[in-house]
Amino acid sequence: MSEKSFKEWYGDNKEDYNAKRRARYHGDKEYRKRVQSYTRRYREGRPQKESISGGVFMIKVNGKTVKGYRTGAVAVKLGVKAEAIRYLEKKGYILKAVVSGKNRTYTFRQISLIKKAFDARYRFNNGMMTQEEVTAVKETIKREWV
């Protein structure tokens, strides 16, 4: 009988294994300190992206280098919550953002389209726009999204 690889074993025992790790992390202060220390060292040694300021990075889009804004930076710029931007994406008002690592990254052009989507949603919710007009705005945003 061949031995299972860790990946196979983990697939079978994931819930139990993680429950034990969580219990140890919350119950053993020394273990928690070691984990936090390891995480801190790992983050310090990891290569960082070229950050201009909080949440703004240089990214390549269609061969050109442009400023890219993370969801949080876009939210601050537009005066909304980051969840609201993700909601627009989920509901189809805007297309999926460029994902760099685990972060959504938007260009300045896309930010103006996100603002247009928020305006359309606001007008529709307040009876100033019909569903057909909102659909037309969505289509315009999809065409202009790069």
DSSP file (Angstrom, degrees, kcal/mol; ACC not computed):
  #  RESIDUE AA STRUCTURE BP1 BP2  ACC     N-H-->O    O-->H-N    N-H-->O    O-->H-N    TCO  KAPPA ALPHA  PHI   PSI    X-CA   Y-CA   Z-CA
    1    1 A M              0   0    0      0, 0.0     2,-0.2     0, 0.0     0, 0.0   0.000 360.0 360.0 360.0 126.7    0.0    0.0    0.0
    2    2 A S        -     0   0    0      1,-0.1     2,-0.2     0, 0.0     0, 0.0  -0.502 360.0-111.9 -82.2 149.3    1.5    3.4   -1.0
    3    3 A E        -     0   0    0     -2,-0.2     2,-0.2     1,-0.1    -1,-0.1  -0.508  31.3-114.1 -78.6 147.8    1.6    6.3    1.3
    4    4 A K        -     0   0    0     -2,-0.2     2,-0.1     1,-0.1    -1,-0.1  -0.493  27.8-116.9 -76.4 148.4   -0.6    9.3    0.6
    5    5 A S     >  -     0   0    0     -2,-0.2     4,-2.7     1,-0.1     5,-0.2  -0.407  31.0-106.8 -74.6 163.5    1.0   12.6   -0.2
    6    6 A F  H  > S+     0   0    0      1,-0.2     4,-3.4     2,-0.2     5,-0.2   0.893 120.9  57.0 -59.0 -38.6    0.4   15.4    2.2
    7    7 A K  H  > S+     0   0    0      2,-0.2     4,-2.0     1,-0.2    -1,-0.2   0.913 109.8  43.4 -60.4 -44.1   -1.9   17.1   -0.3
    8    8 A E  H  > S+     0   0    0      2,-0.2     4,-1.5     1,-0.2    -1,-0.2   0.925 115.8  48.2 -66.4 -44.7   -4.1   14.0   -0.5
    9    9 A W  H  X S+     0   0    0     -4,-2.7     4,-1.9     1,-0.2     3,-0.2   0.921 111.3  50.7 -61.6 -43.5   -4.0   13.5    3.3
   10   10 A Y  H  X S+     0   0    0     -4,-3.4     4,-1.1     1,-0.2    -1,-0.2   0.889 105.4  56.4 -62.9 -39.8   -4.9   17.2    3.8
   11   11 A G  H  < S+     0   0    0     -4,-2.0    -1,-0.2    -5,-0.2    -2,-0.2   0.864 113.1  41.6 -58.4 -36.2   -7.8   16.9    1.4
   12   12 A D  H  < S+     0   0    0     -4,-1.5    -1,-0.2    -3,-0.2    -2,-0.2   0.786 127.6  30.0 -80.3 -28.8   -9.2   14.1    3.6
   13   13 A N  H  X S+     0   0    0     -4,-1.9     4,-2.6    -5,-0.1     5,-0.2   0.160  79.9 119.5-119.8  17.4   -8.5   15.7    7.0
   14   14 A K  H  X S+     0   0    0     -4,-1.1     4,-2.7     1,-0.2     5,-0.3   0.891  75.4  46.8 -55.0 -51.1   -8.6   19.4    6.3
   15   15 A E  H  > S+     0   0    0      1,-0.2     4,-2.1     2,-0.2    -1,-0.2   0.930 116.7  42.8 -62.1 -47.6  -11.5   20.4    8.7
   16   16 A D  H  > S+     0   0    0      2,-0.2     4,-2.1     1,-0.2    -1,-0.2   0.920 115.2  49.8 -65.1 -44.6  -10.1   18.4   11.7
   17   17 A Y  H  X S+     0   0    0     -4,-2.6     4,-2.1     1,-0.2    -2,-0.2   0.925 113.3  45.3 -60.9 -47.3   -6.5   19.6   11.1
   18   18 A N  H  X S+     0   0    0     -4,-2.7     4,-2.7    -5,-0.2    -1,-0.2   0.853 109.7  55.2 -68.1 -34.4   -7.5   23.2   10.8
   19   19 A A  H  X S+     0   0    0     -4,-2.1     4,-2.3    -5,-0.3    -1,-0.2   0.909 109.6  47.4 -63.4 -40.9   -9.7   23.0   13.9
   20   20 A K  H  X S+     0   0    0     -4,-2.1     4,-2.4     2,-0.2    -2,-0.2   0.903 111.9  50.0 -66.6 -40.7   -6.8   21.7   15.9
   21   21 A R  H  X S+     0   0    0     -4,-2.1     4,-2.7     2,-0.2    -2,-0.2   0.919 111.8  48.0 -63.2 -43.8   -4.5   24.4   14.6
   22   22 A R  H  X S+     0   0    0     -4,-2.7     4,-2.3     2,-0.2     5,-0.2   0.919 111.7  49.9 -62.7 -43.2   -7.0   27.2   15.4
   23   23 A A  H  X S+     0   0    0     -4,-2.3     4,-1.7     1,-0.2    -2,-0.2   0.913 113.1  46.4 -62.4 -42.6   -7.5   25.7   18.9
   24   24 A R  H  X S+     0   0    0     -4,-2.4     4,-2.5     2,-0.2     8,-0.3   0.915 110.9  52.6 -65.6 -42.2   -3.7   25.6   19.5
   25   25 A Y  H  < S+     0   0    0     -4,-2.7     7,-0.2     1,-0.2    -2,-0.2   0.902 116.2  39.0 -60.1 -42.7   -3.3   29.2   18.1
   26   26 A H  H  < S+     0   0    0     -4,-2.3    -1,-0.2     1,-0.2    -2,-0.2   0.725 123.0  41.3 -81.9 -21.2   -5.9   30.6   20.5
   27   27 A G  H  < S+     0   0    0     -4,-1.7     2,-0.6    -5,-0.2    -2,-0.2   0.696 106.6  60.6 -99.5 -20.8   -4.9   28.5   23.5
   28   28 A D     X  -     0   0    0     -4,-2.5     4,-2.3    -5,-0.2    -1,-0.2  -0.899  57.6-170.5-116.7 104.6   -1.1   28.5   23.4
   29   29 A K  H  > S+     0   0    0     -2,-0.6     4,-2.3     1,-0.2     5,-0.2   0.876  87.8  52.3 -62.6 -39.8    0.5   32.0   23.7
   30   30 A E  H  > S+     0   0    0      2,-0.2     4,-2.2     1,-0.2    -1,-0.2   0.917 110.6  47.8 -63.2 -42.9    4.0   30.8   22.8
   31   31 A Y  H  > S+     0   0    0      1,-0.2     4,-2.5     2,-0.2    -2,-0.2   0.922 110.9  51.4 -62.9 -44.4    2.7   29.1   19.7
   32   32 A R  H  X S+     0   0    0     -4,-2.3     4,-2.6    -8,-0.3    -2,-0.2   0.900 109.1  50.8 -60.1 -41.8    0.8   32.2   18.7
   33   33 A K  H  X S+     0   0    0     -4,-2.3     4,-2.5     2,-0.2    -1,-0.2   0.906 110.4  49.7 -62.2 -41.9    3.9   34.4   19.1
   34   34 A R  H  X S+     0   0    0     -4,-2.2     4,-2.5     2,-0.2    -2,-0.2   0.917 111.9  47.7 -63.4 -43.1    5.9   32.0   16.9
   35   35 A V  H  X S+     0   0    0     -4,-2.5     4,-2.5     2,-0.2    -2,-0.2   0.923 113.7  47.2 -64.0 -44.6    3.3   32.1   14.2
   36   36 A Q  H  X S+     0   0    0     -4,-2.6     4,-2.3     2,-0.2    -2,-0.2   0.885 112.3  50.1 -65.0 -38.8    3.1   35.9   14.3
   37   37 A S  H  X S+     0   0    0     -4,-2.5     4,-2.5     2,-0.2    -2,-0.2   0.920 111.3  48.3 -64.8 -44.2    6.8   36.2   14.3
   38   38 A Y  H  X S+     0   0    0     -4,-2.5     4,-2.6     1,-0.2    -2,-0.2   0.926 111.9  49.7 -60.9 -45.0    7.1   33.9   11.3
   39   39 A T  H  X S+     0   0    0     -4,-2.5     4,-2.5     1,-0.2    -2,-0.2   0.908 110.8  49.7 -61.9 -42.8    4.4   35.8    9.5
   40   40 A R  H  X S+     0   0    0     -4,-2.3     4,-2.1     2,-0.2    -1,-0.2   0.928 112.3  47.0 -61.9 -46.1    6.1   39.2   10.2
   41   41 A R  H  X S+     0   0    0     -4,-2.5     4,-1.7     1,-0.2    -2,-0.2   0.891 111.6  52.0 -63.2 -39.1    9.4   37.8    8.9
   42   42 A Y  H  X S+     0   0    0     -4,-2.6     4,-1.0     1,-0.2    -2,-0.2   0.931 110.3  47.5 -63.2 -45.8    7.7   36.4    5.8
   43   43 A R  H  < S+     0   0    0     -4,-2.5     3,-0.4     1,-0.2    -1,-0.2   0.880 110.6  51.9 -64.1 -38.5    6.1   39.7    4.9
   44   44 A E  H  < S+     0   0    0     -4,-2.1    -1,-0.2     1,-0.2    -2,-0.2   0.852 112.2  46.0 -66.8 -34.0    9.3   41.7    5.4
   45   45 A G  H  < S+     0   0    0     -4,-1.7    -1,-0.2    -5,-0.2    -2,-0.2   0.600  90.7 100.8 -85.1 -12.0   11.2   39.4    3.1
   46   46 A R  S  < S-     0   0    0     -4,-1.0     2,-0.1    -3,-0.4    -3,-0.0  -0.513  84.5-105.6 -76.1 138.9    8.5   39.3    0.4
   47   47 A P        -     0   0    0      0, 0.0     2,-0.3     0, 0.0    -1,-0.1  -0.431  37.4-139.0 -65.1 135.5    9.2   41.6   -2.7
   48   48 A Q        -     0   0    0     -2,-0.1     2,-0.1    -4,-0.1    -4,-0.0  -0.652  13.5-113.1 -95.6 151.0    6.9   44.6   -2.5
   49   49 A K        -     0   0    0     -2,-0.3     2,-1.3     1,-0.1    -1,-0.1  -0.383  44.4 -90.8 -73.5 160.6    5.1   46.2   -5.5
   50   50 A E        -     0   0    0      8,-0.2     8,-1.1    -2,-0.1     2,-0.4  -0.614  53.5-165.4 -76.2  96.9    6.2   49.6   -6.6
   51   51 A S  E     -A   57   0A   0     -2,-1.3     6,-0.2     6,-0.2     3,-0.1  -0.708  23.7-175.1 -91.6 132.5    3.9   51.8   -4.5
   52   52 A I  E    S-     0   0A   0      4,-2.4     2,-0.3     1,-0.5    -1,-0.2   0.888  74.7 -34.7 -86.2 -50.4    3.4   55.4   -5.2
   53   53 A S  E >  S-A   56   0A   0      3,-0.8     3,-2.7     0, 0.0    -1,-0.5  -0.908 102.5 -31.3-157.4-179.4    1.2   56.0   -2.2
   54   54 A G  T 3  S-     0   0    0      1,-0.3     3,-0.1    -2,-0.3    16,-0.0  -0.122 128.6  -9.8 -48.6 112.4   -1.4   54.0   -0.2
   55   55 A G  T 3  S+     0   0    0      1,-0.2    15,-3.2    14,-0.1     2,-0.5   0.552 108.0 111.8  79.9   8.1   -3.2   51.7   -2.6
   56   56 A V  E <   +AB  53  69A   0     -3,-2.7    -4,-2.4    13,-0.2    -3,-0.8  -0.967  39.0 165.7-119.8 127.9   -1.8   53.2   -5.8
   57   57 A F  E     -AB  51  68A   0     11,-3.5    11,-5.0    -2,-0.5     2,-0.6  -0.898  40.3-109.3-135.9 161.4    0.7   51.2   -8.0
   58   58 A M  E     + B   0  67A   0     -8,-1.1     2,-0.3    -2,-0.3    -8,-0.2  -0.846  46.3 172.5 -90.4 125.2    2.2   51.2  -11.4
   59   59 A I  E     - B   0  66A   0      7,-3.2     7,-3.0    -2,-0.6     2,-0.5  -0.887  32.9-115.5-130.5 161.7    0.8   48.4  -13.5
   60   60 A K  E     + B   0  65A   0     -2,-0.3     2,-0.4     5,-0.2     5,-0.2  -0.878  31.2 176.3-100.7 127.1    1.0   47.3  -17.1
   61   61 A V  E >  S- B   0  64A   0      3,-3.0     3,-2.1    -2,-0.5    -2,-0.0  -0.986  73.9 -17.9-130.3 120.2   -2.2   47.4  -19.1
   62   62 A N  T 3  S-     0   0    0     -2,-0.4    -1,-0.1     1,-0.3     3,-0.1   0.874 129.0 -51.8  50.8  41.9   -2.1   46.5  -22.8
   63   63 A G  T 3  S+     0   0    0      1,-0.2     2,-0.4     0, 0.0    -1,-0.3   0.375 118.1 107.6  81.9  -5.5    1.6   47.1  -22.9
   64   64 A K  E <   -B   61   0A   0     -3,-2.1    -3,-3.0     0, 0.0     2,-0.6  -0.837  68.1-128.7-107.2 144.5    1.5   50.5  -21.3
   65   65 A T  E     +B   60   0A   0     -2,-0.4     2,-0.3    -5,-0.2    -5,-0.2  -0.822  41.8 160.3 -91.9 121.8    2.5   51.3  -17.7
   66   66 A V  E     -B   59   0A   0     -7,-3.0    -7,-3.2    -2,-0.6     2,-0.3  -0.872  46.2 -84.7-134.7 166.1   -0.2   53.2  -15.9
   67   67 A K  E     -B   58   0A   0     -2,-0.3    41,-0.5    -9,-0.2     2,-0.4  -0.562  42.1-159.6 -71.5 135.2   -1.3   54.0  -12.3
   68   68 A G  E     -B   57   0A   0    -11,-5.0   -11,-3.5    -2,-0.3     2,-0.5  -0.961   0.6-154.1-117.7 138.1   -3.3   51.3  -10.8
   69   69 A Y  E     -BC  56 106A   0     37,-3.3    37,-3.0    -2,-0.4   -13,-0.2  -0.933  12.0-132.7-115.6 130.0   -5.6   51.8   -7.8
   70   70 A R  E  >  - C   0 105A   0    -15,-3.2     4,-2.3    -2,-0.5     3,-0.3  -0.320  34.9-100.8 -71.9 163.3   -6.6   49.2   -5.4
   71   71 A T  H  > S+     0   0    0     33,-0.7     4,-2.7     1,-0.2     5,-0.2   0.877 122.0  52.8 -54.6 -43.0  -10.3   48.9   -4.4
   72   72 A G  H  > S+     0   0    0      1,-0.2     4,-2.1     2,-0.2    -1,-0.2   0.896 109.4  48.1 -62.0 -41.3   -9.7   50.7   -1.1
   73   73 A A  H  > S+     0   0    0     -3,-0.3     4,-2.3   -18,-0.2    -1,-0.2   0.883 112.2  49.5 -67.0 -38.3   -8.1   53.7   -2.8
   74   74 A V  H  X S+     0   0    0     -4,-2.3     4,-2.4     2,-0.2    -2,-0.2   0.913 109.2  52.7 -65.2 -42.4  -10.9   53.8   -5.3
   75   75 A A  H  X>S+     0   0    0     -4,-2.7     5,-2.3    -5,-0.2     4,-1.4   0.917 110.7  46.4 -60.0 -44.2  -13.4   53.7   -2.6
   76   76 A V  H  <5S+     0   0    0     -4,-2.1     3,-0.3     1,-0.2    -1,-0.2   0.923 111.8  51.9 -62.9 -44.3  -11.8   56.7   -0.8
   77   77 A K  H  <5S+     0   0    0     -4,-2.3    -2,-0.2     1,-0.2    -1,-0.2   0.865 118.0  37.0 -60.6 -38.1  -11.5   58.6   -4.0
   78   78 A L  H  <5S-     0   0    0     -4,-2.4    -1,-0.2    -5,-0.1    -2,-0.2   0.550 109.2-120.0 -93.6  -8.7  -15.2   58.1   -4.8
   79   79 A G  T  <5S+     0   0    0     -4,-1.4     2,-0.2    -3,-0.3    -3,-0.2   0.851  75.3 108.9  73.7  34.6  -16.4   58.4   -1.1
   80   80 A V  S   <S-     0   0    0     -5,-2.3    -1,-0.3    -6,-0.2     2,-0.2  -0.760  73.6 -89.7-129.5 177.0  -18.0   55.0   -1.0
   81   81 A K    >>  -     0   0    0     -2,-0.2     4,-1.1     1,-0.1     3,-0.7  -0.610  30.2-122.8 -87.6 152.8  -17.2   51.7    0.7
   82   82 A A  H 3> S+     0   0    0      1,-0.2     4,-2.0    -2,-0.2     3,-0.3   0.851 112.6  61.4 -61.2 -34.3  -15.0   49.0   -1.0
   83   83 A E  H 3> S+     0   0    0      1,-0.2     4,-2.1     2,-0.2    -1,-0.2   0.842  97.7  58.2 -61.7 -32.8  -17.9   46.6   -0.6
   84   84 A A  H <> S+     0   0    0     -3,-0.7     4,-1.9     2,-0.2    -1,-0.2   0.877 105.3  49.1 -65.9 -37.1  -20.0   48.8   -2.8
   85   85 A I  H  X S+     0   0    0     -4,-1.1     4,-1.7    -3,-0.3    -2,-0.2   0.919 111.4  48.5 -68.0 -42.9  -17.5   48.6   -5.6
   86   86 A R  H  X S+     0   0    0     -4,-2.0     4,-2.3     1,-0.2    -2,-0.2   0.854 108.7  55.8 -64.2 -33.4  -17.4   44.8   -5.4
   87   87 A Y  H  X S+     0   0    0     -4,-2.1     4,-2.5     2,-0.2     6,-0.2   0.912 104.4  52.1 -64.2 -43.0  -21.2   44.8   -5.4
   88   88 A L  H  X>S+     0   0    0     -4,-1.9     5,-2.2     1,-0.2     6,-1.1   0.899 111.0  48.5 -59.3 -40.1  -21.2   46.7   -8.7
   89   89 A E  H ><5S+     0   0    0     -4,-1.7     3,-0.8     1,-0.2    -2,-0.2   0.919 111.5  49.1 -64.9 -43.8  -18.9   44.1  -10.1
   90   90 A K  H 3<5S+     0   0    0     -4,-2.3    -2,-0.2     1,-0.2    -1,-0.2   0.874 112.2  48.1 -64.0 -38.5  -21.1   41.3   -8.8
   91   91 A K  H 3<5S-     0   0    0     -4,-2.5    -1,-0.2    -5,-0.1    -2,-0.2   0.465 116.8-111.0 -85.8  -1.5  -24.3   42.8  -10.3
   92   92 A G  T <<5S+     0   0    0     -3,-0.8    -3,-0.2    -4,-0.5    -4,-0.1   0.595  83.0 122.0  87.3  10.3  -22.7   43.4  -13.7
   93   93 A Y  S   <S+     0   0    0     -5,-2.2     2,-0.3    -6,-0.2    -4,-0.2   0.881  84.5  20.0 -70.5 -37.2  -22.5   47.2  -13.6
   94   94 A I  S    S-     0   0    0     -6,-1.1    -2,-0.3    -9,-0.1    -1,-0.1  -0.894  87.1-111.7-128.0 159.8  -18.8   47.0  -14.1
   95   95 A L        -     0   0    0     -2,-0.3    -5,-0.1     1,-0.2     2,-0.0  -0.363  50.4 -74.4 -83.7 168.6  -16.5   44.3  -15.5
   96   96 A K        -     0   0    0     -2,-0.1    -1,-0.2    -7,-0.1     2,-0.1  -0.363  53.6-122.9 -63.4 141.1  -14.0   42.4  -13.4
   97   97 A A        -     0   0    0      1,-0.1     2,-0.3    -3,-0.1     9,-0.2  -0.339  32.4 -86.5 -80.3 163.7  -10.9   44.4  -12.5
   98   98 A V  E     -D  105   0A   0      7,-1.2     7,-3.0    -2,-0.1     2,-0.7  -0.572  46.8-143.4 -65.4 128.7   -7.3   43.5  -13.3
   99   99 A V  E     -D  104   0A   0     -2,-0.3     2,-0.7     5,-0.2     5,-0.2  -0.883  18.4-174.3-104.7 117.8   -6.2   41.3  -10.5
  100  100 A S  E >  S-D  103   0A   0      3,-2.5     3,-1.7    -2,-0.7     2,-0.5  -0.923  71.1 -42.0-109.4 108.5   -2.6   41.7   -9.3
  101  101 A G  T 3  S-     0   0    0     -2,-0.7    -2,-0.0     1,-0.3     0, 0.0  -0.647 124.8 -27.4  72.1-121.9   -2.0   39.0   -6.7
  102  102 A K  T 3  S+     0   0    0     -2,-0.5     2,-0.4     2,-0.1    -1,-0.3   0.368 120.8  93.6-103.2   2.2   -5.1   39.0   -4.5
  103  103 A N  E <  S- D   0 100A   0     -3,-1.7    -3,-2.5   -33,-0.0     2,-0.3  -0.780  70.7-130.6-106.5 139.2   -6.0   42.6   -5.2
  104  104 A R  E     - D   0  99A   0     -2,-0.4   -33,-0.7    -5,-0.2     2,-0.4  -0.662  27.9-161.4 -76.3 138.6   -8.3   44.2   -7.7
  105  105 A T  E     -CD  70  98A   0     -7,-3.0    -7,-1.2    -2,-0.3     2,-0.3  -0.992   5.2-166.1-128.9 129.6   -6.6   47.0   -9.5
  106  106 A Y  E     -C   69   0A   0    -37,-3.0   -37,-3.3    -2,-0.4     2,-0.1  -0.868  13.6-134.9-115.3 146.0   -8.4   49.7  -11.4
  107  107 A T     >  -     0   0    0     -2,-0.3     4,-1.9   -39,-0.2   -39,-0.1  -0.462  34.3-103.8 -87.7 168.6   -7.0   52.3  -13.9
  108  108 A F  H  > S+     0   0    0    -41,-0.5     4,-1.7     1,-0.2     5,-0.1   0.893 123.5  53.6 -60.3 -39.5   -8.0   56.0  -13.8
  109  109 A R  H  > S+     0   0    0      1,-0.2     4,-1.5     2,-0.2    -1,-0.2   0.907 107.7  50.2 -61.2 -42.7  -10.3   55.4  -16.8
  110  110 A Q  H  > S+     0   0    0      1,-0.2     4,-2.3     2,-0.2    -1,-0.2   0.840 104.9  58.0 -66.3 -32.7  -12.0   52.6  -15.0
  111  111 A I  H  X S+     0   0    0     -4,-1.9     4,-2.2     1,-0.2    -1,-0.2   0.907 104.6  50.6 -63.8 -40.6  -12.5   54.7  -11.9
  112  112 A S  H  X S+     0   0    0     -4,-1.7     4,-1.8     1,-0.2    -1,-0.2   0.863 110.9  49.7 -65.6 -33.4  -14.5   57.3  -14.0
  113  113 A L  H  X S+     0   0    0     -4,-1.5     4,-2.0     2,-0.2    -2,-0.2   0.854 107.9  53.2 -71.8 -34.4  -16.6   54.4  -15.4
  114  114 A I  H  X S+     0   0    0     -4,-2.3     4,-2.5     2,-0.2    -2,-0.2   0.910 108.1  51.0 -64.1 -41.7  -17.2   53.1  -11.8
  115  115 A K  H  X S+     0   0    0     -4,-2.2     4,-2.5     1,-0.2    -2,-0.2   0.904 108.2  52.1 -60.8 -41.5  -18.4   56.6  -10.9
  116  116 A K  H  X S+     0   0    0     -4,-1.8     4,-2.2     1,-0.2    -1,-0.2   0.885 109.1  50.4 -61.3 -39.2  -20.7   56.5  -13.9
  117  117 A A  H  X S+     0   0    0     -4,-2.0     4,-2.5     2,-0.2    -2,-0.2   0.910 109.9  49.5 -66.4 -42.6  -22.1   53.2  -12.7
  118  118 A F  H  X S+     0   0    0     -4,-2.5     4,-2.6     1,-0.2    -2,-0.2   0.911 110.7  50.8 -61.5 -41.9  -22.7   54.6   -9.2
  119  119 A D  H  X S+     0   0    0     -4,-2.5     4,-2.7     2,-0.2    -2,-0.2   0.916 110.4  49.0 -61.8 -43.2  -24.5   57.6  -10.7
  120  120 A A  H  X S+     0   0    0     -4,-2.2     4,-2.5     2,-0.2    -2,-0.2   0.920 112.1  48.4 -63.2 -43.7  -26.7   55.3  -12.8
  121  121 A R  H  X S+     0   0    0     -4,-2.5     4,-2.7     2,-0.2    -2,-0.2   0.923 112.4  48.8 -61.9 -43.7  -27.6   53.2   -9.8
  122  122 A Y  H  X S+     0   0    0     -4,-2.6     4,-1.3     1,-0.2     6,-0.2   0.932 113.0  46.9 -61.8 -47.1  -28.4   56.3   -7.7
  123  123 A R  H  <>S+     0   0    0     -4,-2.7     5,-3.1     1,-0.2     6,-0.8   0.895 113.4  48.5 -64.5 -39.7  -30.6   57.7  -10.4
  124  124 A F  H ><5S+     0   0    0     -4,-2.5     3,-1.6     4,-0.2    -2,-0.2   0.935 110.4  50.7 -64.9 -45.6  -32.4   54.5  -11.0
  125  125 A N  H 3<5S+     0   0    0     -4,-2.7    -1,-0.2     1,-0.3    -2,-0.2   0.741 113.0  47.3 -64.7 -22.6  -33.1   54.0   -7.2
  126  126 A N  T 3<5S-     0   0    0     -4,-1.3    -1,-0.3    -5,-0.2    -2,-0.2   0.169 118.4-108.4-105.7  17.0  -34.5   57.5   -7.0
  127  127 A G  T < 5S+     0   0    0     -3,-1.6    -3,-0.2     2,-0.2    -2,-0.1   0.653  89.0 114.8  72.5  16.6  -36.8   57.2  -10.1
  128  128 A M  S   <S+     0   0    0     -5,-3.1     2,-0.3    -6,-0.2    -4,-0.2   0.456  75.1  40.5 -96.1  -1.9  -34.7   59.5  -12.3
  129  129 A M  S    S-     0   0    0     -6,-0.8    -2,-0.2    -5,-0.2     2,-0.1  -0.996  75.6-130.4-146.3 144.2  -33.7   56.7  -14.8
  130  130 A T     >  -     0   0    0     -2,-0.3     4,-2.0     1,-0.1     5,-0.1  -0.464  31.8-108.2 -89.0 167.2  -35.6   53.7  -16.3
  131  131 A Q  H  > S+     0   0    0      1,-0.2     4,-2.5     2,-0.2     5,-0.2   0.863 120.5  55.8 -61.9 -36.3  -34.3   50.2  -16.4
  132  132 A E  H  > S+     0   0    0      2,-0.2     4,-2.0     1,-0.2    -1,-0.2   0.894 107.0  49.1 -64.2 -39.5  -33.6   50.5  -20.2
  133  133 A E  H  > S+     0   0    0      2,-0.2     4,-2.1     1,-0.2    -1,-0.2   0.891 110.5  50.7 -66.7 -38.8  -31.4   53.6  -19.5
  134  134 A V  H  X S+     0   0    0     -4,-2.0     4,-2.6     2,-0.2    -2,-0.2   0.915 109.3  51.1 -64.0 -42.7  -29.5   51.7  -16.8
  135  135 A T  H  X S+     0   0    0     -4,-2.5     4,-2.3     1,-0.2    -2,-0.2   0.889 108.8  51.8 -60.9 -39.8  -29.0   48.8  -19.2
  136  136 A A  H  X S+     0   0    0     -4,-2.0     4,-2.2     2,-0.2    -1,-0.2   0.895 109.5  49.4 -63.9 -40.3  -27.7   51.3  -21.9
  137  137 A V  H  X S+     0   0    0     -4,-2.1     4,-2.6     2,-0.2    -2,-0.2   0.920 109.6  52.0 -64.3 -43.9  -25.2   52.7  -19.3
  138  138 A K  H  X S+     0   0    0     -4,-2.6     4,-2.4     1,-0.2    -2,-0.2   0.915 110.3  48.4 -58.1 -43.8  -24.0   49.2  -18.4
  139  139 A E  H  X S+     0   0    0     -4,-2.3     4,-2.1     2,-0.2    -1,-0.2   0.894 110.4  51.1 -65.2 -40.0  -23.4   48.4  -22.1
  140  140 A T  H  X S+     0   0    0     -4,-2.2     4,-2.1     2,-0.2    -2,-0.2   0.927 110.4  49.3 -61.4 -44.9  -21.5   51.7  -22.5
  141  141 A I  H  X S+     0   0    0     -4,-2.6     4,-1.4     1,-0.2    -2,-0.2   0.913 109.9  51.2 -61.5 -43.2  -19.3   50.9  -19.5
  142  142 A K  H  < S+     0   0    0     -4,-2.4    -1,-0.2     1,-0.2    -2,-0.2   0.878 111.2  48.3 -62.4 -37.9  -18.6   47.4  -20.9
  143  143 A R  H  < S+     0   0    0     -4,-2.1    -1,-0.2     1,-0.2    -2,-0.2   0.884 116.7  41.4 -68.4 -38.5  -17.6   48.8  -24.3
  144  144 A E  H  < S+     0   0    0     -4,-2.1     2,-0.4    -5,-0.2    -1,-0.2   0.581  87.9 109.4 -88.1 -10.6  -15.3   51.4  -22.8
  145  145 A W     <        0   0    0     -4,-1.4   -35,-0.0    -5,-0.2    -4,-0.0  -0.515 360.0 360.0 -71.6 123.4  -13.7   49.1  -20.1
  146  146 A V              0   0    0     -2,-0.4    -1,-0.2   -39,-0.0   -84,-0.1   0.322 360.0 360.0-129.5 360.0  -10.1   48.3  -20.8
